[in-house]
Amino acid sequence: MREGVYMKTNEIITVLNENGDKVDLELIDAIKMDGTDYVIVGPKDSDEAYAYKSVVVNGEIEYKSIGEGEEFKKVLKKYSEH
């Protein structure tokens, strides 16, 4: 686990997908990049993985999709370096 994020791998967390819908996914890893926390998650018992940004909304942590653009590519690169 990376600094600043205290979670257990295999933990199920709720994220907001691209459509703003809540989805439960399994935590694979967490990273901190450029002062922002990200989680790498995927469906349980699957090889799929997605990156979500950790944001604080009304004092609660939410995980928002970052899509597949430049931010995603940077997170993927950082994740693959460890």
PyMOL Python script that loads the backbone (N, CA, C, O; Angstrom):
from pymol import cmd

cmd.read_pdbstr("""\
ATOM      1  N   MET A   1       0.849  -1.181   0.000  1.00  0.00           N
ATOM      2  CA  MET A   1       0.000   0.000   0.000  1.00  0.00           C
ATOM      3  C   MET A   1       0.892   1.240   0.000  1.00  0.00           C
ATOM      4  O   MET A   1       1.962   1.243   0.609  1.00  0.00           O
ATOM      5  N   ARG A   2       0.463   2.253  -0.659  1.00  0.00           N
ATOM      6  CA  ARG A   2       1.232   3.488  -0.767  1.00  0.00           C
ATOM      7  C   ARG A   2       0.947   4.400   0.419  1.00  0.00           C
ATOM      8  O   ARG A   2      -0.047   4.235   1.127  1.00  0.00           O
ATOM      9  N   GLU A   3       1.840   5.364   0.621  1.00  0.00           N
ATOM     10  CA  GLU A   3       1.666   6.306   1.724  1.00  0.00           C
ATOM     11  C   GLU A   3       0.357   7.084   1.608  1.00  0.00           C
ATOM     12  O   GLU A   3      -0.099   7.398   0.509  1.00  0.00           O
ATOM     13  N   GLY A   4      -0.228   7.384   2.747  1.00  0.00           N
ATOM     14  CA  GLY A   4      -1.404   8.234   2.770  1.00  0.00           C
ATOM     15  C   GLY A   4      -2.727   7.513   2.578  1.00  0.00           C
ATOM     16  O   GLY A   4      -3.779   8.105   2.821  1.00  0.00           O
ATOM     17  N   VAL A   5      -2.713   6.273   2.156  1.00  0.00           N
ATOM     18  CA  VAL A   5      -3.959   5.539   1.963  1.00  0.00           C
ATOM     19  C   VAL A   5      -3.879   4.277   2.826  1.00  0.00           C
ATOM     20  O   VAL A   5      -3.005   3.433   2.627  1.00  0.00           O
ATOM     21  N   TYR A   6      -4.787   4.162   3.771  1.00  0.00           N
ATOM     22  CA  TYR A   6      -4.749   3.047   4.712  1.00  0.00           C
ATOM     23  C   TYR A   6      -5.945   2.144   4.480  1.00  0.00           C
ATOM     24  O   TYR A   6      -6.982   2.288   5.128  1.00  0.00           O
ATOM     25  N   MET A   7      -5.796   1.227   3.564  1.00  0.00           N
ATOM     26  CA  MET A   7      -6.878   0.315   3.216  1.00  0.00           C
ATOM     27  C   MET A   7      -6.272  -1.067   3.047  1.00  0.00           C
ATOM     28  O   MET A   7      -5.070  -1.212   2.821  1.00  0.00           O
ATOM     29  N   LYS A   8      -7.113  -2.069   3.158  1.00  0.00           N
ATOM     30  CA  LYS A   8      -6.673  -3.440   2.967  1.00  0.00           C
ATOM     31  C   LYS A   8      -7.016  -3.887   1.552  1.00  0.00           C
ATOM     32  O   LYS A   8      -8.122  -3.644   1.069  1.00  0.00           O
ATOM     33  N   THR A   9      -6.063  -4.542   0.888  1.00  0.00           N
ATOM     34  CA  THR A   9      -6.385  -5.106  -0.410  1.00  0.00           C
ATOM     35  C   THR A   9      -7.467  -6.159  -0.215  1.00  0.00           C
ATOM     36  O   THR A   9      -7.587  -6.733   0.867  1.00  0.00           O
ATOM     37  N   ASN A  10      -8.227  -6.406  -1.221  1.00  0.00           N
ATOM     38  CA  ASN A  10      -9.376  -7.322  -1.231  1.00  0.00           C
ATOM     39  C   ASN A  10     -10.592  -6.745  -0.513  1.00  0.00           C
ATOM     40  O   ASN A  10     -11.641  -7.387  -0.474  1.00  0.00           O
ATOM     41  N   GLU A  11     -10.470  -5.543   0.056  1.00  0.00           N
ATOM     42  CA  GLU A  11     -11.610  -4.877   0.683  1.00  0.00           C
ATOM     43  C   GLU A  11     -12.582  -4.456  -0.420  1.00  0.00           C
ATOM     44  O   GLU A  11     -12.150  -4.070  -1.506  1.00  0.00           O
ATOM     45  N   ILE A  12     -13.869  -4.526  -0.159  1.00  0.00           N
ATOM     46  CA  ILE A  12     -14.878  -4.084  -1.127  1.00  0.00           C
ATOM     47  C   ILE A  12     -15.202  -2.623  -0.822  1.00  0.00           C
ATOM     48  O   ILE A  12     -15.561  -2.279   0.304  1.00  0.00           O
ATOM     49  N   ILE A  13     -15.072  -1.776  -1.830  1.00  0.00           N
ATOM     50  CA  ILE A  13     -15.386  -0.359  -1.662  1.00  0.00           C
ATOM     51  C   ILE A  13     -16.427   0.049  -2.702  1.00  0.00           C
ATOM     52  O   ILE A  13     -16.567  -0.593  -3.743  1.00  0.00           O
ATOM     53  N   THR A  14     -17.145   1.112  -2.407  1.00  0.00           N
ATOM     54  CA  THR A  14     -18.168   1.622  -3.322  1.00  0.00           C
ATOM     55  C   THR A  14     -17.587   2.807  -4.077  1.00  0.00           C
ATOM     56  O   THR A  14     -17.072   3.746  -3.469  1.00  0.00           O
ATOM     57  N   VAL A  15     -17.672   2.764  -5.400  1.00  0.00           N
ATOM     58  CA  VAL A  15     -17.152   3.827  -6.256  1.00  0.00           C
ATOM     59  C   VAL A  15     -18.290   4.385  -7.104  1.00  0.00           C
ATOM     60  O   VAL A  15     -19.343   3.763  -7.244  1.00  0.00           O
ATOM     61  N   LEU A  16     -18.058   5.568  -7.666  1.00  0.00           N
ATOM     62  CA  LEU A  16     -19.015   6.154  -8.610  1.00  0.00           C
ATOM     63  C   LEU A  16     -18.479   5.923 -10.010  1.00  0.00           C
ATOM     64  O   LEU A  16     -17.397   6.406 -10.344  1.00  0.00           O
ATOM     65  N   ASN A  17     -19.219   5.189 -10.837  1.00  0.00           N
ATOM     66  CA  ASN A  17     -18.747   4.916 -12.196  1.00  0.00           C
ATOM     67  C   ASN A  17     -18.942   6.135 -13.106  1.00  0.00           C
ATOM     68  O   ASN A  17     -19.344   7.205 -12.649  1.00  0.00           O
ATOM     69  N   GLU A  18     -18.653   5.959 -14.389  1.00  0.00           N
ATOM     70  CA  GLU A  18     -18.718   7.057 -15.355  1.00  0.00           C
ATOM     71  C   GLU A  18     -20.110   7.679 -15.438  1.00  0.00           C
ATOM     72  O   GLU A  18     -20.250   8.850 -15.790  1.00  0.00           O
ATOM     73  N   ASN A  19     -21.140   6.894 -15.114  1.00  0.00           N
ATOM     74  CA  ASN A  19     -22.520   7.372 -15.178  1.00  0.00           C
ATOM     75  C   ASN A  19     -23.011   7.953 -13.852  1.00  0.00           C
ATOM     76  O   ASN A  19     -24.160   8.378 -13.740  1.00  0.00           O
ATOM     77  N   GLY A  20     -22.119   7.966 -12.839  1.00  0.00           N
ATOM     78  CA  GLY A  20     -22.508   8.469 -11.528  1.00  0.00           C
ATOM     79  C   GLY A  20     -23.226   7.445 -10.671  1.00  0.00           C
ATOM     80  O   GLY A  20     -23.746   7.776  -9.606  1.00  0.00           O
ATOM     81  N   ASP A  21     -23.257   6.191 -11.134  1.00  0.00           N
ATOM     82  CA  ASP A  21     -23.899   5.118 -10.376  1.00  0.00           C
ATOM     83  C   ASP A  21     -22.919   4.517  -9.373  1.00  0.00           C
ATOM     84  O   ASP A  21     -21.724   4.419  -9.649  1.00  0.00           O
ATOM     85  N   LYS A  22     -23.426   4.115  -8.209  1.00  0.00           N
ATOM     86  CA  LYS A  22     -22.594   3.468  -7.201  1.00  0.00           C
ATOM     87  C   LYS A  22     -22.395   2.006  -7.572  1.00  0.00           C
ATOM     88  O   LYS A  22     -23.344   1.301  -7.917  1.00  0.00           O
ATOM     89  N   VAL A  23     -21.124   1.556  -7.493  1.00  0.00           N
ATOM     90  CA  VAL A  23     -20.759   0.185  -7.830  1.00  0.00           C
ATOM     91  C   VAL A  23     -19.796  -0.325  -6.762  1.00  0.00           C
ATOM     92  O   VAL A  23     -18.874   0.392  -6.374  1.00  0.00           O
ATOM     93  N   ASP A  24     -19.994  -1.549  -6.283  1.00  0.00           N
ATOM     94  CA  ASP A  24     -19.084  -2.165  -5.325  1.00  0.00           C
ATOM     95  C   ASP A  24     -18.008  -2.924  -6.078  1.00  0.00           C
ATOM     96  O   ASP A  24     -18.304  -3.795  -6.896  1.00  0.00           O
ATOM     97  N   LEU A  25     -16.736  -2.581  -5.793  1.00  0.00           N
ATOM     98  CA  LEU A  25     -15.603  -3.232  -6.443  1.00  0.00           C
ATOM     99  C   LEU A  25     -14.556  -3.606  -5.399  1.00  0.00           C
ATOM    100  O   LEU A  25     -14.524  -3.046  -4.303  1.00  0.00           O
ATOM    101  N   GLU A  26     -13.705  -4.554  -5.755  1.00  0.00           N
ATOM    102  CA  GLU A  26     -12.664  -5.021  -4.852  1.00  0.00           C
ATOM    103  C   GLU A  26     -11.407  -4.163  -5.001  1.00  0.00           C
ATOM    104  O   GLU A  26     -10.962  -3.890  -6.116  1.00  0.00           O
ATOM    105  N   LEU A  27     -10.841  -3.743  -3.873  1.00  0.00           N
ATOM    106  CA  LEU A  27      -9.616  -2.947  -3.880  1.00  0.00           C
ATOM    107  C   LEU A  27      -8.428  -3.817  -4.255  1.00  0.00           C
ATOM    108  O   LEU A  27      -8.189  -4.853  -3.634  1.00  0.00           O
ATOM    109  N   ILE A  28      -7.685  -3.396  -5.268  1.00  0.00           N
ATOM    110  CA  ILE A  28      -6.477  -4.096  -5.693  1.00  0.00           C
ATOM    111  C   ILE A  28      -5.258  -3.403  -5.105  1.00  0.00           C
ATOM    112  O   ILE A  28      -4.352  -4.062  -4.594  1.00  0.00           O
ATOM    113  N   ASP A  29      -5.231  -2.071  -5.175  1.00  0.00           N
ATOM    114  CA  ASP A  29      -4.100  -1.307  -4.658  1.00  0.00           C
ATOM    115  C   ASP A  29      -4.510   0.153  -4.527  1.00  0.00           C
ATOM    116  O   ASP A  29      -5.555   0.559  -5.036  1.00  0.00           O
ATOM    117  N   ALA A  30      -3.696   0.926  -3.853  1.00  0.00           N
ATOM    118  CA  ALA A  30      -3.922   2.364  -3.717  1.00  0.00           C
ATOM    119  C   ALA A  30      -2.586   3.063  -3.931  1.00  0.00           C
ATOM    120  O   ALA A  30      -1.551   2.594  -3.459  1.00  0.00           O
ATOM    121  N   ILE A  31      -2.612   4.177  -4.640  1.00  0.00           N
ATOM    122  CA  ILE A  31      -1.389   4.936  -4.891  1.00  0.00           C
ATOM    123  C   ILE A  31      -1.653   6.417  -4.653  1.00  0.00           C
ATOM    124  O   ILE A  31      -2.793   6.881  -4.688  1.00  0.00           O
ATOM    125  N   LYS A  32      -0.562   7.148  -4.408  1.00  0.00           N
ATOM    126  CA  LYS A  32      -0.640   8.599  -4.276  1.00  0.00           C
ATOM    127  C   LYS A  32       0.238   9.167  -5.386  1.00  0.00           C
ATOM    128  O   LYS A  32       1.386   8.756  -5.560  1.00  0.00           O
ATOM    129  N   MET A  33      -0.314  10.112  -6.128  1.00  0.00           N
ATOM    130  CA  MET A  33       0.429  10.699  -7.235  1.00  0.00           C
ATOM    131  C   MET A  33       0.086  12.180  -7.323  1.00  0.00           C
ATOM    132  O   MET A  33      -1.089  12.546  -7.360  1.00  0.00           O
ATOM    133  N   ASP A  34       1.096  13.024  -7.356  1.00  0.00           N
ATOM    134  CA  ASP A  34       0.897  14.472  -7.466  1.00  0.00           C
ATOM    135  C   ASP A  34      -0.057  14.996  -6.397  1.00  0.00           C
ATOM    136  O   ASP A  34      -0.862  15.888  -6.666  1.00  0.00           O
ATOM    137  N   GLY A  35       0.031  14.436  -5.167  1.00  0.00           N
ATOM    138  CA  GLY A  35      -0.798  14.899  -4.060  1.00  0.00           C
ATOM    139  C   GLY A  35      -2.218  14.385  -4.063  1.00  0.00           C
ATOM    140  O   GLY A  35      -3.022  14.800  -3.228  1.00  0.00           O
ATOM    141  N   THR A  36      -2.553  13.488  -4.985  1.00  0.00           N
ATOM    142  CA  THR A  36      -3.905  12.944  -5.081  1.00  0.00           C
ATOM    143  C   THR A  36      -3.864  11.447  -4.826  1.00  0.00           C
ATOM    144  O   THR A  36      -2.964  10.754  -5.302  1.00  0.00           O
ATOM    145  N   ASP A  37      -4.841  10.948  -4.072  1.00  0.00           N
ATOM    146  CA  ASP A  37      -4.948   9.514  -3.816  1.00  0.00           C
ATOM    147  C   ASP A  37      -5.828   8.868  -4.878  1.00  0.00           C
ATOM    148  O   ASP A  37      -6.862   9.409  -5.270  1.00  0.00           O
ATOM    149  N   TYR A  38      -5.394   7.705  -5.330  1.00  0.00           N
ATOM    150  CA  TYR A  38      -6.137   6.919  -6.313  1.00  0.00           C
ATOM    151  C   TYR A  38      -6.262   5.488  -5.800  1.00  0.00           C
ATOM    152  O   TYR A  38      -5.415   5.016  -5.041  1.00  0.00           O
ATOM    153  N   VAL A  39      -7.314   4.807  -6.213  1.00  0.00           N
ATOM    154  CA  VAL A  39      -7.454   3.381  -5.929  1.00  0.00           C
ATOM    155  C   VAL A  39      -7.545   2.630  -7.246  1.00  0.00           C
ATOM    156  O   VAL A  39      -8.132   3.105  -8.218  1.00  0.00           O
ATOM    157  N   ILE A  40      -6.952   1.450  -7.252  1.00  0.00           N
ATOM    158  CA  ILE A  40      -7.061   0.536  -8.383  1.00  0.00           C
ATOM    159  C   ILE A  40      -8.027  -0.551  -7.915  1.00  0.00           C
ATOM    160  O   ILE A  40      -7.759  -1.237  -6.929  1.00  0.00           O
ATOM    161  N   VAL A  41      -9.131  -0.707  -8.610  1.00  0.00           N
ATOM    162  CA  VAL A  41     -10.189  -1.625  -8.193  1.00  0.00           C
ATOM    163  C   VAL A  41     -10.672  -2.458  -9.378  1.00  0.00           C
ATOM    164  O   VAL A  41     -10.413  -2.127 -10.535  1.00  0.00           O
ATOM    165  N   GLY A  42     -11.369  -3.530  -9.071  1.00  0.00           N
ATOM    166  CA  GLY A  42     -11.944  -4.357 -10.128  1.00  0.00           C
ATOM    167  C   GLY A  42     -13.016  -5.260  -9.573  1.00  0.00           C
ATOM    168  O   GLY A  42     -13.132  -5.414  -8.357  1.00  0.00           O
ATOM    169  N   PRO A  43     -13.806  -5.861 -10.451  1.00  0.00           N
ATOM    170  CA  PRO A  43     -14.823  -6.812 -10.004  1.00  0.00           C
ATOM    171  C   PRO A  43     -14.158  -8.010  -9.326  1.00  0.00           C
ATOM    172  O   PRO A  43     -13.099  -8.463  -9.761  1.00  0.00           O
ATOM    173  N   LYS A  44     -14.773  -8.517  -8.273  1.00  0.00           N
ATOM    174  CA  LYS A  44     -14.230  -9.681  -7.560  1.00  0.00           C
ATOM    175  C   LYS A  44     -14.082 -10.847  -8.527  1.00  0.00           C
ATOM    176  O   LYS A  44     -14.951 -11.087  -9.365  1.00  0.00           O
ATOM    177  N   ASP A  45     -12.967 -11.574  -8.403  1.00  0.00           N
ATOM    178  CA  ASP A  45     -12.675 -12.752  -9.238  1.00  0.00           C
ATOM    179  C   ASP A  45     -12.626 -12.421 -10.721  1.00  0.00           C
ATOM    180  O   ASP A  45     -13.092 -13.201 -11.551  1.00  0.00           O
ATOM    181  N   SER A  46     -12.060 -11.257 -11.056  1.00  0.00           N
ATOM    182  CA  SER A  46     -11.933 -10.840 -12.454  1.00  0.00           C
ATOM    183  C   SER A  46     -10.540 -10.268 -12.682  1.00  0.00           C
ATOM    184  O   SER A  46      -9.877  -9.840 -11.738  1.00  0.00           O
ATOM    185  N   ASP A  47     -10.100 -10.262 -13.929  1.00  0.00           N
ATOM    186  CA  ASP A  47      -8.813  -9.657 -14.282  1.00  0.00           C
ATOM    187  C   ASP A  47      -8.952  -8.193 -14.659  1.00  0.00           C
ATOM    188  O   ASP A  47      -7.949  -7.530 -14.920  1.00  0.00           O
ATOM    189  N   GLU A  48     -10.174  -7.673 -14.693  1.00  0.00           N
ATOM    190  CA  GLU A  48     -10.403  -6.274 -15.039  1.00  0.00           C
ATOM    191  C   GLU A  48      -9.969  -5.374 -13.888  1.00  0.00           C
ATOM    192  O   GLU A  48     -10.072  -5.741 -12.718  1.00  0.00           O
ATOM    193  N   ALA A  49      -9.478  -4.178 -14.247  1.00  0.00           N
ATOM    194  CA  ALA A  49      -9.088  -3.206 -13.221  1.00  0.00           C
ATOM    195  C   ALA A  49      -9.375  -1.797 -13.729  1.00  0.00           C
ATOM    196  O   ALA A  49      -9.275  -1.509 -14.922  1.00  0.00           O
ATOM    197  N   TYR A  50      -9.736  -0.927 -12.781  1.00  0.00           N
ATOM    198  CA  TYR A  50     -10.067   0.463 -13.090  1.00  0.00           C
ATOM    199  C   TYR A  50      -9.392   1.364 -12.061  1.00  0.00           C
ATOM    200  O   TYR A  50      -9.111   0.938 -10.941  1.00  0.00           O
ATOM    201  N   ALA A  51      -9.138   2.602 -12.445  1.00  0.00           N
ATOM    202  CA  ALA A  51      -8.558   3.581 -11.521  1.00  0.00           C
ATOM    203  C   ALA A  51      -9.611   4.622 -11.174  1.00  0.00           C
ATOM    204  O   ALA A  51     -10.326   5.115 -12.046  1.00  0.00           O
ATOM    205  N   TYR A  52      -9.697   4.950  -9.888  1.00  0.00           N
ATOM    206  CA  TYR A  52     -10.621   5.961  -9.394  1.00  0.00           C
ATOM    207  C   TYR A  52      -9.873   6.946  -8.511  1.00  0.00           C
ATOM    208  O   TYR A  52      -8.935   6.571  -7.808  1.00  0.00           O
ATOM    209  N   LYS A  53     -10.287   8.204  -8.547  1.00  0.00           N
ATOM    210  CA  LYS A  53      -9.697   9.251  -7.727  1.00  0.00           C
ATOM    211  C   LYS A  53     -10.456   9.325  -6.409  1.00  0.00           C
ATOM    212  O   LYS A  53     -11.686   9.277  -6.386  1.00  0.00           O
ATOM    213  N   SER A  54      -9.704   9.444  -5.303  1.00  0.00           N
ATOM    214  CA  SER A  54     -10.314   9.631  -3.983  1.00  0.00           C
ATOM    215  C   SER A  54     -10.560  11.122  -3.783  1.00  0.00           C
ATOM    216  O   SER A  54      -9.630  11.924  -3.870  1.00  0.00           O
ATOM    217  N   VAL A  55     -11.799  11.491  -3.519  1.00  0.00           N
ATOM    218  CA  VAL A  55     -12.152  12.891  -3.274  1.00  0.00           C
ATOM    219  C   VAL A  55     -13.005  12.970  -2.012  1.00  0.00           C
ATOM    220  O   VAL A  55     -13.731  12.033  -1.677  1.00  0.00           O
ATOM    221  N   VAL A  56     -12.905  14.098  -1.319  1.00  0.00           N
ATOM    222  CA  VAL A  56     -13.710  14.297  -0.114  1.00  0.00           C
ATOM    223  C   VAL A  56     -14.924  15.141  -0.478  1.00  0.00           C
ATOM    224  O   VAL A  56     -14.790  16.250  -0.997  1.00  0.00           O
ATOM    225  N   VAL A  57     -16.113  14.604  -0.199  1.00  0.00           N
ATOM    226  CA  VAL A  57     -17.376  15.294  -0.460  1.00  0.00           C
ATOM    227  C   VAL A  57     -18.164  15.313   0.852  1.00  0.00           C
ATOM    228  O   VAL A  57     -18.518  14.262   1.387  1.00  0.00           O
ATOM    229  N   ASN A  58     -18.432  16.505   1.359  1.00  0.00           N
ATOM    230  CA  ASN A  58     -19.159  16.642   2.634  1.00  0.00           C
ATOM    231  C   ASN A  58     -18.508  15.833   3.750  1.00  0.00           C
ATOM    232  O   ASN A  58     -19.200  15.213   4.558  1.00  0.00           O
ATOM    233  N   GLY A  59     -17.166  15.838   3.794  1.00  0.00           N
ATOM    234  CA  GLY A  59     -16.431  15.147   4.847  1.00  0.00           C
ATOM    235  C   GLY A  59     -16.298  13.649   4.662  1.00  0.00           C
ATOM    236  O   GLY A  59     -15.696  12.981   5.503  1.00  0.00           O
ATOM    237  N   GLU A  60     -16.843  13.103   3.588  1.00  0.00           N
ATOM    238  CA  GLU A  60     -16.774  11.662   3.313  1.00  0.00           C
ATOM    239  C   GLU A  60     -15.911  11.417   2.082  1.00  0.00           C
ATOM    240  O   GLU A  60     -15.930  12.210   1.140  1.00  0.00           O
ATOM    241  N   ILE A  61     -15.154  10.318   2.087  1.00  0.00           N
ATOM    242  CA  ILE A  61     -14.347   9.962   0.918  1.00  0.00           C
ATOM    243  C   ILE A  61     -15.233   9.279  -0.108  1.00  0.00           C
ATOM    244  O   ILE A  61     -15.963   8.339   0.208  1.00  0.00           O
ATOM    245  N   GLU A  62     -15.157   9.767  -1.348  1.00  0.00           N
ATOM    246  CA  GLU A  62     -15.828   9.126  -2.473  1.00  0.00           C
ATOM    247  C   GLU A  62     -14.778   8.809  -3.518  1.00  0.00           C
ATOM    248  O   GLU A  62     -13.729   9.450  -3.576  1.00  0.00           O
ATOM    249  N   TYR A  63     -15.062   7.834  -4.327  1.00  0.00           N
ATOM    250  CA  TYR A  63     -14.141   7.415  -5.387  1.00  0.00           C
ATOM    251  C   TYR A  63     -14.819   7.685  -6.715  1.00  0.00           C
ATOM    252  O   TYR A  63     -15.874   7.127  -7.018  1.00  0.00           O
ATOM    253  N   LYS A  64     -14.188   8.561  -7.513  1.00  0.00           N
ATOM    254  CA  LYS A  64     -14.792   8.973  -8.783  1.00  0.00           C
ATOM    255  C   LYS A  64     -13.954   8.472  -9.955  1.00  0.00           C
ATOM    256  O   LYS A  64     -12.724   8.510  -9.926  1.00  0.00           O
ATOM    257  N   SER A  65     -14.647   8.004 -10.977  1.00  0.00           N
ATOM    258  CA  SER A  65     -13.987   7.494 -12.177  1.00  0.00           C
ATOM    259  C   SER A  65     -13.141   8.582 -12.831  1.00  0.00           C
ATOM    260  O   SER A  65     -13.543   9.743 -12.896  1.00  0.00           O
ATOM    261  N   ILE A  66     -11.970   8.189 -13.312  1.00  0.00           N
ATOM    262  CA  ILE A  66     -11.129   9.139 -14.047  1.00  0.00           C
ATOM    263  C   ILE A  66     -11.144   8.837 -15.546  1.00  0.00           C
ATOM    264  O   ILE A  66     -10.400   9.450 -16.313  1.00  0.00           O
ATOM    265  N   GLY A  67     -11.989   7.892 -15.963  1.00  0.00           N
ATOM    266  CA  GLY A  67     -12.088   7.582 -17.392  1.00  0.00           C
ATOM    267  C   GLY A  67     -10.831   6.922 -17.918  1.00  0.00           C
ATOM    268  O   GLY A  67     -10.129   6.225 -17.185  1.00  0.00           O
ATOM    269  N   GLU A  68     -10.549   7.145 -19.202  1.00  0.00           N
ATOM    270  CA  GLU A  68      -9.407   6.494 -19.847  1.00  0.00           C
ATOM    271  C   GLU A  68      -8.472   7.500 -20.522  1.00  0.00           C
ATOM    272  O   GLU A  68      -7.696   7.127 -21.402  1.00  0.00           O
ATOM    273  N   GLY A  69      -8.539   8.751 -20.124  1.00  0.00           N
ATOM    274  CA  GLY A  69      -7.727   9.802 -20.738  1.00  0.00           C
ATOM    275  C   GLY A  69      -6.325   9.906 -20.151  1.00  0.00           C
ATOM    276  O   GLY A  69      -5.769   8.925 -19.658  1.00  0.00           O
ATOM    277  N   GLU A  70      -5.762  11.114 -20.211  1.00  0.00           N
ATOM    278  CA  GLU A  70      -4.389  11.361 -19.767  1.00  0.00           C
ATOM    279  C   GLU A  70      -4.174  11.022 -18.293  1.00  0.00           C
ATOM    280  O   GLU A  70      -3.163  10.419 -17.933  1.00  0.00           O
ATOM    281  N   GLU A  71      -5.121  11.409 -17.445  1.00  0.00           N
ATOM    282  CA  GLU A  71      -4.981  11.122 -16.012  1.00  0.00           C
ATOM    283  C   GLU A  71      -4.887   9.617 -15.784  1.00  0.00           C
ATOM    284  O   GLU A  71      -4.062   9.151 -14.998  1.00  0.00           O
ATOM    285  N   PHE A  72      -5.734   8.865 -16.473  1.00  0.00           N
ATOM    286  CA  PHE A  72      -5.706   7.406 -16.354  1.00  0.00           C
ATOM    287  C   PHE A  72      -4.349   6.863 -16.793  1.00  0.00           C
ATOM    288  O   PHE A  72      -3.784   5.995 -16.127  1.00  0.00           O
ATOM    289  N   LYS A  73      -3.828   7.363 -17.896  1.00  0.00           N
ATOM    290  CA  LYS A  73      -2.541   6.881 -18.400  1.00  0.00           C
ATOM    291  C   LYS A  73      -1.417   7.148 -17.407  1.00  0.00           C
ATOM    292  O   LYS A  73      -0.527   6.315 -17.238  1.00  0.00           O
ATOM    293  N   LYS A  74      -1.451   8.311 -16.744  1.00  0.00           N
ATOM    294  CA  LYS A  74      -0.436   8.640 -15.738  1.00  0.00           C
ATOM    295  C   LYS A  74      -0.543   7.711 -14.527  1.00  0.00           C
ATOM    296  O   LYS A  74       0.467   7.241 -14.004  1.00  0.00           O
ATOM    297  N   VAL A  75      -1.777   7.452 -14.091  1.00  0.00           N
ATOM    298  CA  VAL A  75      -1.981   6.555 -12.943  1.00  0.00           C
ATOM    299  C   VAL A  75      -1.536   5.144 -13.295  1.00  0.00           C
ATOM    300  O   VAL A  75      -0.882   4.486 -12.486  1.00  0.00           O
ATOM    301  N   LEU A  76      -1.879   4.668 -14.486  1.00  0.00           N
ATOM    302  CA  LEU A  76      -1.469   3.343 -14.925  1.00  0.00           C
ATOM    303  C   LEU A  76       0.055   3.216 -14.962  1.00  0.00           C
ATOM    304  O   LEU A  76       0.612   2.204 -14.538  1.00  0.00           O
ATOM    305  N   LYS A  77       0.719   4.247 -15.470  1.00  0.00           N
ATOM    306  CA  LYS A  77       2.187   4.230 -15.514  1.00  0.00           C
ATOM    307  C   LYS A  77       2.768   4.165 -14.107  1.00  0.00           C
ATOM    308  O   LYS A  77       3.674   3.373 -13.848  1.00  0.00           O
ATOM    309  N   LYS A  78       2.254   4.990 -13.197  1.00  0.00           N
ATOM    310  CA  LYS A  78       2.731   4.997 -11.813  1.00  0.00           C
ATOM    311  C   LYS A  78       2.487   3.641 -11.162  1.00  0.00           C
ATOM    312  O   LYS A  78       3.361   3.119 -10.469  1.00  0.00           O
ATOM    313  N   TYR A  79       1.326   3.077 -11.375  1.00  0.00           N
ATOM    314  CA  TYR A  79       0.987   1.765 -10.809  1.00  0.00           C
ATOM    315  C   TYR A  79       1.927   0.686 -11.331  1.00  0.00           C
ATOM    316  O   TYR A  79       2.362  -0.175 -10.566  1.00  0.00           O
ATOM    317  N   SER A  80       2.244   0.720 -12.607  1.00  0.00           N
ATOM    318  CA  SER A  80       3.095  -0.323 -13.192  1.00  0.00           C
ATOM    319  C   SER A  80       4.563  -0.189 -12.772  1.00  0.00           C
ATOM    320  O   SER A  80       5.339  -1.126 -12.958  1.00  0.00           O
ATOM    321  N   GLU A  81       4.956   0.965 -12.205  1.00  0.00           N
ATOM    322  CA  GLU A  81       6.335   1.165 -11.777  1.00  0.00           C
ATOM    323  C   GLU A  81       6.662   0.500 -10.445  1.00  0.00           C
ATOM    324  O   GLU A  81       7.838   0.348 -10.113  1.00  0.00           O
ATOM    325  N   HIS A  82       5.667   0.104  -9.683  1.00  0.00           N
ATOM    326  CA  HIS A  82       5.980  -0.457  -8.361  1.00  0.00           C
ATOM    327  C   HIS A  82       6.100  -1.931  -8.360  1.00  0.00           C
ATOM    328  O   HIS A  82       6.360  -2.528  -7.316  1.00  0.00           O
TER     329      HIS A  82
END
""", "prot")
cmd.dss("prot")
cmd.show_as("cartoon", "prot")
cmd.util.cbc("prot")
cmd.orient("prot")
